[in-house]
Amino acid sequence: MSALPLSLPAPGEQALAPFACHPSQSRGRLHPEIPAPTRSEFQRDRDRIVHSTAFRRLVYKTQVFLNHEGDLFRTRMTHSLEVAQLGRSVARSLGLNEDLVEAIALAHDLGHTPFGHAGQDALDECVRAQEGPDADAGFEHNLQSLRVVDELEERYPRYNGLNLSFETREGILKHCSAANARKLEQREPGGVGQRFLERTQPSLEAQLCNLADEIAYNAHDIDDGVRSGLITLAQLQAVPLFERFRQQTLAEFPALAEPGAGRRLLYEAIRRMLSQQVYDVIDATRAALAHSAPSSVDEVRHLPPLLGFSPAMRAESTQLKQFLFKNLYRHPSVMETTGRARQVVRELFDIYLARPAEMRERFARRSDVPRAVADFIAGMTDRFALREHERLTGQRLLS
């Protein structure tokens, strides 16, 4: 095989802005490795994430509706793919590193529990009850996602985890308490916990993934909520951000007001809403970048957040989130299901705590039993958690 032409730019360096994360300037990995000849550091991270066990499990982990409730509702896998798609679209327009955005997006939910936020809340309560008020802030899925890629994946002979680059790990850790940041800083001085102590910002690629996450779930939760029958197009008329594009769609396609055309109307209104949010982020961020004029990613980290919505779009997005919280996430049908999901997690935790041998061997042999139980449960898919609960209790709480 012939060598690559010397005139080609290094992998992943094409057309990047000076304030983007350049893979050749990465702060590296916890365990140094020889660079790959045809892939940048961030492309390599993405590939490792896609091939990980934790990523495959996302296809059977809840977004809003439990996996068994329907084949067409979003899962953590499809949500992560949508975040990556939105993130890459914005990154391309701003000259940011698309590969890094994709890696962060695909990994950001690797630590999520079965049953979505209901599972996380239940597991957090269980861990806090065992570890006491001075614990590592209970259980939080962002920190668990970092734990997955740093420790829990078992794929390589020389180290635990996936040994991802600093920049990808920084983006995965969206939130972190001061107590947890101090512990991270002790283990990795100057590492991913430092910015939470110094109150600096992550890279623009990380800021983008955080916002793309919000844009994606607001849009697809409208779709899934209407598909489920828990919210209606009539209710959504009270949401200015959505209603504007519903009216715009009907003005262009009046036939979509006819009975039976509701799905097309919904899809087109959501599509237009998504596009407008993307354009708004690009315009608002370009204005912020022009004002601050950062010349490097390090300057970005010491400035206020630069990537975001305009004030008007932020206000409308907040209204949409409030509507979904009240009418979908707190709908009685959702609350009933999530209540049972919490029970599954709590009872599994108590059983494994009392009988660690019921867990897989690699978790059963650990001395830090409460945290081992949390790691084991957090790694479960919805259906595996339900099977385990039925095996250990004889009860079928969700079917």
C-alpha positions as CSV (number, residue, x, y, z in Angstrom):
1,M,0.0,0.0,0.0
2,S,1.4,3.4,-0.9
3,A,1.8,6.2,1.6
4,L,-0.7,9.0,1.9
5,P,0.1,12.0,-0.2
6,L,2.2,14.5,1.8
7,S,0.0,17.4,0.6
8,L,-3.1,16.2,2.5
9,P,-3.8,17.8,5.8
10,A,-3.6,15.7,9.0
11,P,-6.7,13.6,9.7
12,G,-9.4,15.7,11.2
13,E,-7.7,19.1,10.7
14,Q,-9.6,20.2,7.6
15,A,-11.1,23.7,7.6
16,L,-11.1,24.1,11.4
17,A,-11.5,27.6,13.0
18,P,-8.6,28.7,15.3
19,F,-11.0,28.4,18.4
20,A,-11.9,24.8,17.5
21,C,-10.3,21.7,19.1
22,H,-7.5,20.6,16.7
23,P,-6.7,17.0,17.2
24,S,-3.0,17.6,16.7
25,Q,-3.2,19.9,19.8
26,S,-5.1,17.5,22.0
27,R,-4.2,17.3,25.6
28,G,-3.9,13.6,25.2
29,R,-5.0,10.4,26.9
30,L,-4.5,9.1,30.4
31,H,-2.5,6.3,28.9
32,P,-0.3,7.5,26.0
33,E,-0.7,5.8,22.7
34,I,0.9,5.9,19.3
35,P,-1.3,8.0,16.9
36,A,-3.3,6.2,14.3
37,P,-2.1,6.8,10.7
38,T,-5.4,7.6,9.1
39,R,-7.7,8.8,11.9
40,S,-7.5,11.8,14.2
41,E,-7.6,11.4,17.9
42,F,-11.3,12.4,18.0
43,Q,-12.2,10.0,15.1
44,R,-10.5,7.3,17.1
45,D,-12.5,8.2,20.2
46,R,-15.7,8.0,18.2
47,D,-14.9,4.6,16.9
48,R,-14.1,3.3,20.3
49,I,-17.4,4.6,21.6
50,V,-19.4,3.0,18.8
51,H,-17.8,-0.4,19.4
52,S,-18.2,-0.3,23.2
53,T,-20.6,-2.5,25.1
54,A,-22.2,0.5,26.8
55,F,-23.1,2.1,23.5
56,R,-24.9,-1.1,22.3
57,R,-26.9,-1.2,25.4
58,L,-28.4,2.3,24.7
59,V,-30.8,0.8,22.2
60,Y,-32.7,-0.9,25.1
61,K,-32.6,2.0,27.5
62,T,-35.5,4.4,28.1
63,Q,-35.7,8.0,26.8
64,V,-39.2,8.9,28.0
65,F,-41.3,5.8,27.2
66,L,-40.1,2.4,28.4
67,N,-38.6,0.2,25.8
68,H,-41.5,-2.3,25.9
69,E,-44.2,0.3,25.4
70,G,-43.6,0.6,21.7
71,D,-41.1,0.0,18.9
72,L,-41.1,3.5,17.5
73,F,-40.4,5.6,20.6
74,R,-37.0,7.1,21.0
75,T,-34.4,5.2,23.0
76,R,-31.1,6.5,24.4
77,M,-29.5,5.2,21.3
78,T,-31.7,7.0,18.8
79,H,-31.5,10.1,21.0
80,S,-27.7,10.0,20.9
81,L,-27.7,9.7,17.2
82,E,-30.0,12.7,16.8
83,V,-27.8,14.7,19.1
84,A,-24.8,13.8,17.0
85,Q,-26.6,14.7,13.8
86,L,-27.7,18.1,15.1
87,G,-24.3,18.8,16.6
88,R,-22.4,18.0,13.4
89,S,-24.7,20.3,11.4
90,V,-23.9,23.3,13.7
91,A,-20.3,22.4,14.0
92,R,-19.7,22.4,10.3
93,S,-21.2,26.0,10.0
94,L,-19.1,27.3,12.8
95,G,-15.8,25.7,11.9
96,L,-15.8,23.4,14.9
97,N,-14.5,19.9,15.0
98,E,-17.3,17.6,13.8
99,D,-15.6,14.4,14.9
100,L,-15.2,15.6,18.5
101,V,-18.8,16.8,18.6
102,E,-19.9,13.4,17.3
103,A,-17.8,11.5,19.9
104,I,-19.2,13.5,22.8
105,A,-22.7,13.2,21.5
106,L,-22.5,9.4,21.2
107,A,-21.0,9.0,24.6
108,H,-22.9,11.6,26.7
109,D,-25.6,9.1,27.9
110,L,-23.4,6.0,28.3
111,G,-23.8,6.1,32.1
112,H,-27.6,6.5,32.0
113,T,-29.6,3.9,34.1
114,P,-32.4,1.7,32.8
115,F,-35.8,3.5,32.9
116,G,-34.4,6.9,32.2
117,H,-34.5,9.7,34.9
118,A,-36.7,7.6,37.1
119,G,-34.0,4.9,37.3
120,Q,-31.4,7.5,37.9
121,D,-33.4,9.2,40.7
122,A,-34.0,5.8,42.4
123,L,-30.4,4.8,42.2
124,D,-29.3,8.1,43.5
125,E,-31.5,7.7,46.6
126,C,-30.2,4.2,47.2
127,V,-26.5,5.2,46.9
128,R,-27.0,8.2,49.2
129,A,-28.7,6.0,51.8
130,Q,-25.7,3.7,51.9
131,E,-22.8,6.2,51.6
132,G,-24.2,8.9,53.8
133,P,-24.3,12.7,53.5
134,D,-20.6,12.9,52.8
135,A,-20.9,10.6,49.8
136,D,-19.8,11.4,46.2
137,A,-23.1,13.2,45.6
138,G,-24.9,9.9,45.2
139,F,-25.4,8.8,41.6
140,E,-25.4,11.1,38.6
141,H,-25.4,9.9,35.0
142,N,-22.9,12.4,33.6
143,L,-20.3,11.3,36.1
144,Q,-21.3,7.7,35.5
145,S,-20.7,8.2,31.7
146,L,-17.2,9.3,32.5
147,R,-16.8,6.4,34.8
148,V,-17.9,4.0,32.0
149,V,-15.3,5.3,29.5
150,D,-12.5,5.6,32.2
151,E,-13.0,2.5,34.2
152,L,-15.9,0.2,33.5
153,E,-15.5,-0.8,29.8
154,E,-13.2,-3.9,29.5
155,R,-11.8,-4.0,26.0
156,Y,-8.1,-3.4,26.1
157,P,-5.2,-5.4,27.7
158,R,-3.2,-2.5,29.1
159,Y,-5.9,-0.4,30.8
160,N,-9.5,-0.2,32.0
161,G,-12.0,1.9,30.0
162,L,-11.7,3.3,26.5
163,N,-8.7,5.7,27.1
164,L,-10.4,8.5,25.4
165,S,-8.8,11.9,24.7
166,F,-9.1,14.7,27.3
167,E,-11.4,16.8,25.0
168,T,-13.9,14.0,24.6
169,R,-13.9,13.2,28.3
170,E,-14.3,16.9,29.1
171,G,-17.4,17.1,26.9
172,I,-18.9,14.0,28.5
173,L,-18.8,15.5,31.9
174,K,-21.4,18.2,31.5
175,H,-22.1,18.7,35.2
176,C,-20.1,17.9,38.3
177,S,-20.5,18.9,42.0
178,A,-17.5,20.6,43.7
179,A,-17.1,17.5,45.9
180,N,-16.8,15.2,43.0
181,A,-14.6,17.7,41.1
182,R,-12.1,17.7,44.0
183,K,-12.0,14.0,43.9
184,L,-11.4,13.9,40.2
185,E,-8.7,16.6,40.6
186,Q,-6.9,14.5,43.2
187,R,-6.8,11.5,40.8
188,E,-6.0,13.6,37.7
189,P,-4.4,17.0,38.5
190,G,-5.4,19.5,35.9
191,G,-7.8,17.1,34.4
192,V,-11.5,17.1,33.6
193,G,-12.5,18.1,37.1
194,Q,-10.5,21.3,37.1
195,R,-12.9,23.5,35.3
196,F,-15.6,23.0,37.8
197,L,-13.3,24.2,40.6
198,E,-12.0,27.2,38.6
199,R,-15.4,27.9,37.0
200,T,-14.1,28.0,33.5
201,Q,-15.9,26.7,30.4
202,P,-15.4,23.6,28.3
203,S,-14.6,23.7,24.6
204,L,-17.1,25.0,22.1
205,E,-17.6,21.5,20.9
206,A,-18.6,20.5,24.4
207,Q,-20.9,23.5,24.7
208,L,-22.5,22.6,21.4
209,C,-23.3,19.0,22.5
210,N,-24.9,20.3,25.7
211,L,-27.3,22.5,23.6
212,A,-27.8,19.9,20.9
213,D,-28.9,17.5,23.6
214,E,-31.7,19.9,24.6
215,I,-32.8,20.7,21.1
216,A,-33.0,17.0,20.2
217,Y,-35.0,15.9,23.2
218,N,-37.4,18.8,23.1
219,A,-38.3,18.0,19.5
220,H,-38.4,14.2,19.7
221,D,-40.4,14.3,22.9
222,I,-43.1,16.3,21.1
223,D,-43.2,13.6,18.4
224,D,-43.2,10.7,20.9
225,G,-45.7,12.4,23.2
226,V,-48.2,12.9,20.3
227,R,-47.6,9.4,19.0
228,S,-48.4,8.0,22.5
229,G,-51.6,10.0,22.7
230,L,-50.5,11.7,25.9
231,I,-50.3,15.1,24.4
232,T,-52.2,16.5,21.4
233,L,-51.6,18.9,18.5
234,A,-54.4,21.0,20.1
235,Q,-52.5,21.3,23.4
236,L,-49.3,22.2,21.5
237,Q,-51.0,25.3,20.1
238,A,-50.3,26.9,23.6
239,V,-46.6,26.6,22.9
240,P,-45.4,29.6,20.9
241,L,-42.3,28.0,19.5
242,F,-44.2,25.1,18.0
243,E,-47.4,26.9,17.1
244,R,-45.5,29.4,14.9
245,F,-44.3,26.6,12.7
246,R,-47.6,24.7,12.7
247,Q,-49.3,27.9,11.4
248,Q,-46.5,28.4,8.9
249,T,-46.9,24.8,7.6
250,L,-50.7,25.1,7.3
251,A,-50.4,28.4,5.4
252,E,-48.2,26.6,2.8
253,F,-50.0,23.3,2.8
254,P,-53.7,23.9,3.7
255,A,-54.6,20.2,3.0
256,L,-52.7,19.2,6.1
257,A,-55.6,20.6,8.1
258,E,-57.7,17.7,6.9
259,P,-58.4,14.6,9.1
260,G,-55.8,12.0,8.7
261,A,-53.0,14.5,7.8
262,G,-51.9,15.1,11.4
263,R,-48.7,13.1,11.3
264,R,-47.4,15.1,8.2
265,L,-48.4,18.3,9.9
266,L,-46.6,17.3,13.1
267,Y,-43.4,16.2,11.3
268,E,-43.2,19.3,9.1
269,A,-43.8,21.7,12.1
270,I,-41.1,19.9,14.1
271,R,-38.7,19.9,11.1
272,R,-39.1,23.7,10.7
273,M,-38.8,24.3,14.4
274,L,-35.5,22.3,14.5
275,S,-34.1,24.2,11.5
276,Q,-34.9,27.5,13.0
277,Q,-33.3,26.6,16.3
278,V,-30.2,25.5,14.5
279,Y,-30.0,28.7,12.5
280,D,-30.6,30.7,15.7
281,V,-27.7,28.9,17.5
282,I,-25.4,29.5,14.5
283,D,-26.3,33.2,14.3
284,A,-26.1,33.9,18.0
285,T,-22.8,32.1,18.4
286,R,-21.2,33.8,15.4
287,A,-22.2,37.1,17.0
288,A,-20.7,36.1,20.4
289,L,-17.5,34.9,18.7
290,A,-17.2,38.1,16.7
291,H,-17.5,40.1,19.9
292,S,-15.1,38.0,22.0
293,A,-12.7,37.0,19.1
294,P,-11.1,34.0,20.8
295,S,-7.9,32.9,19.0
296,S,-7.6,29.4,20.6
297,V,-9.6,26.8,22.5
298,D,-7.8,27.9,25.7
299,E,-9.1,31.4,25.3
300,V,-12.6,29.9,24.9
301,R,-12.3,28.2,28.2
302,H,-11.6,31.4,30.0
303,L,-14.5,33.4,28.5
304,P,-18.2,33.2,29.4
305,P,-20.2,30.6,27.5
306,L,-20.1,31.6,23.8
307,L,-22.4,29.0,22.2
308,G,-26.1,29.3,22.7
309,F,-29.5,30.6,21.6
310,S,-30.4,34.2,21.2
311,P,-32.4,35.5,24.2
312,A,-35.7,35.3,22.3
313,M,-35.1,31.7,21.3
314,R,-33.9,30.8,24.8
315,A,-37.2,32.1,26.2
316,E,-39.3,30.1,23.7
317,S,-37.3,27.0,24.3
318,T,-37.8,27.3,28.0
319,Q,-41.6,27.6,27.5
320,L,-41.5,24.4,25.5
321,K,-39.6,22.6,28.2
322,Q,-42.0,23.7,30.8
323,F,-44.9,22.5,28.7
324,L,-43.4,19.1,28.2
325,F,-42.6,18.8,31.9
326,K,-46.1,19.5,32.9
327,N,-48.0,17.7,30.2
328,L,-45.8,14.8,29.3
329,Y,-43.1,14.0,31.9
330,R,-45.6,14.4,34.7
331,H,-48.6,12.8,32.9
332,P,-50.3,10.3,35.2
333,S,-49.6,7.4,32.8
334,V,-45.9,8.3,32.7
335,M,-45.8,8.7,36.5
336,E,-47.5,5.4,37.1
337,T,-44.9,3.6,34.9
338,T,-41.9,5.4,36.3
339,G,-43.2,4.7,39.8
340,R,-42.9,1.0,39.1
341,A,-39.6,1.5,37.4
342,R,-38.3,3.1,40.6
343,Q,-39.5,0.2,42.6
344,V,-37.6,-2.2,40.3
345,V,-34.4,-0.3,40.8
346,R,-34.8,0.1,44.6
347,E,-35.5,-3.6,45.1
348,L,-32.7,-4.7,42.9
349,F,-30.3,-2.5,44.8
350,D,-31.4,-3.9,48.2
351,I,-31.2,-7.5,47.0
352,Y,-27.7,-7.2,45.4
353,L,-26.5,-5.3,48.5
354,A,-27.6,-8.1,50.7
355,R,-26.5,-10.9,48.2
356,P,-23.6,-9.6,46.0
357,A,-23.2,-13.1,44.6
358,E,-26.4,-12.5,42.6
359,M,-24.5,-10.0,40.4
360,R,-22.1,-10.8,37.6
361,E,-18.7,-12.0,39.0
362,R,-16.7,-8.9,38.1
363,F,-19.1,-6.8,40.3
364,A,-19.7,-9.5,43.0
365,R,-16.0,-9.7,43.8
366,R,-15.5,-6.0,44.4
367,S,-15.0,-4.7,48.0
368,D,-16.9,-1.4,47.4
369,V,-20.2,-3.1,47.4
370,P,-22.7,-0.2,47.2
371,R,-20.8,1.4,44.3
372,A,-20.4,-2.0,42.6
373,V,-24.2,-2.5,42.9
374,A,-24.8,1.0,41.4
375,D,-22.4,0.2,38.5
376,F,-24.1,-3.1,37.8
377,I,-27.6,-1.7,37.8
378,A,-26.6,1.4,35.8
379,G,-25.3,-0.8,33.1
380,M,-28.5,-2.7,32.7
381,T,-31.0,-2.3,29.8
382,D,-34.7,-1.9,30.7
383,R,-35.5,-5.5,29.8
384,F,-32.6,-7.0,31.6
385,A,-33.5,-5.1,34.8
386,L,-37.1,-6.4,34.5
387,R,-35.9,-9.9,34.0
388,E,-33.5,-9.7,36.9
389,H,-36.2,-8.3,39.1
390,E,-38.6,-11.0,38.2
391,R,-35.9,-13.7,38.7
392,L,-35.1,-12.4,42.2
393,T,-38.5,-11.4,43.4
394,G,-41.0,-13.5,41.4
395,Q,-42.9,-10.2,40.5
396,R,-43.6,-8.8,37.1
397,L,-44.1,-5.1,37.7
398,L,-44.0,-4.0,34.0
399,S,-44.9,-6.1,31.0
